[in-house]
């Protein structure tokens, strides 16, 4: 098999489409799966993502490229939850509907800067008079495409609540 260094699998991301935006989602459909981790380092992410994509494609529930989100949430150092957008319920998958207010912010940097990005996101959310109830991350590119495009965009999506007072 020929290694084509010009090939990319991720569509080119335009940061302005998600940077400092506010959303209200009502029953936005996703499928959910879990990735095993060791101290927040994913162990089986590729196989889980492939399995999820196959289920979405089989169900013909693919969103358009510009509407696709893969949100990651790490409830512990040992497990990550992956949420992929769908256009409808997907058979043989864990279907989830997310509702609420969300703020997004785009960052560009290595994965090990996520703790810094989380702090910056919390300050951004606070500046809007809100607090973070849960934070998800969307990775615009796989590692191969990040190298190809010269950016490693990481988008924080904070589910928010209004601050009292």
N, C-alpha and C positions, 0 to 999 in steps of 0.2 A: 504494500500500500504506500502510495506517495504521500509525503508530509508536505502539505501546502501551507506555507507560513503566511500567505495572504488571506487564507480562509478565516472567516469569523462566523460564529454561530449566534451571536447576540446582536440585535439591531442597534445602530448608533443611538446613543442616549443624548438628549438635549436637556441639560440641567434646569433651564428655565421652566420646563414643563411641570416640574415637581418642587422647585425651590420656594420655600416660604409660602405654601398654599394651605388653605383651610378646606376641609371636606366635611360633609355630613353624610354618613353612610347609613342607609336603612336596609337591613337584610342583604348586604353585599355578599354574594356567594363565593365561597372558597371551598377547596378540599384541603384536608389537614392530614399530615403524616409526621412521623418523628424520626430524628436522626440521632444516633448514638454519638456521644462525645466523651472525650477525656480532657478534663480541665478546659472546656469550651472549644476544643479542637475537634472538628467533625471527623468521624471515622467512616461513615457510609453515606455521605451526602450524595455522591454521584448516582448510586443505585436507587436511592429514595427519589431523587428528582426524576430519573428516568421512569421509574414505576408510576409516579404521579402524572407525568406527561402522557404516558401510554393510556392511562385511564381517561384523561381529559380528551385525548384524540379519539379514542374508541367511542366515547359518548357524544362526540361532535359538540363539545362544550368549550372550544377554544375561543378566548377573547382575541380581539385584534391586538397586534403587537403593542400599539400605544396604550391599550387598556390593561395589559398584562402586569400583574404584580406577583412577586413571590416574597412574602413577608416571613421573616425569621424572628422567633422569640425564644430566648434561652431561659427557661425557668430554673435551671440548675447547671452546674459544670458538666453534668453527665448526659444531658438530653437537650435537644433543640426541637422546637415545633416549627414545621414548615407549612405555610398557608399559600396555596396558589389560586388565583382568581379563575372563576368559571363563568359561563354564560347561563348555566342551568345546573340542576342536581345531577351528580355523577354516580351511576350505579357502582356498587362494590367499593365505595370510598367513604371516608368520614367527611360528610358535608357539614359545613359551618356557615353561619350567616353572621357577619359582623355589623353592628349598628353603633352609632355614636358620632361624636365630633372628633376630628383628627386634624393635626397640624403636621406638615411635612417640611423637611429641610434637607438640602443636598450637601454632602461632604465629599471631599476628594482626598484620599490618602489610604495608607495601608490598614489592614484589618486590625492590627494591634493598637490602632488609635481609637478604636470604638469607645473605650471608657472616656476619653477626652470628648468625643463626639456626643456621648450621652450627656455629659455635663453641659456642653454648649446647647444641646437641644433643650435640656431642662431650663436653662436661662432664657432661651428664646420663648418657650411656652409660658414661663413666668412673666415675661415682658408683655404678653398678650392677656394677662389677668387670669391665667388658667394654671392648673396643675396637671401633671402627668399621672394617669392611672395605669397605663401599660405602654411599653415602647416596643415597636417592631422595627426591623431593618430590612430594606430591599436593596439587593446588590444588582446594580445595572448590568454588570459584566461578569462573566466567568473569568478565572485568572488568565486564560489564553487571550480573550478579547480585551481585557484590561491592558495587557502588554501591547497588543496590536494598536489600540486606540490611544495609548499613553495616559490613561486616566483610570482610577479605581473609584468610581462613584459609589458611594454608600448613602442611601436615603433613609433618614429616620422618619418614622410615622409614629407620632405620639397620640394615643387616645387620651382625650383631655376632659377635665371637669372644671367648671368655673370656680374660682377662689371665692370663698365667703367674705363678705365685708365690703 
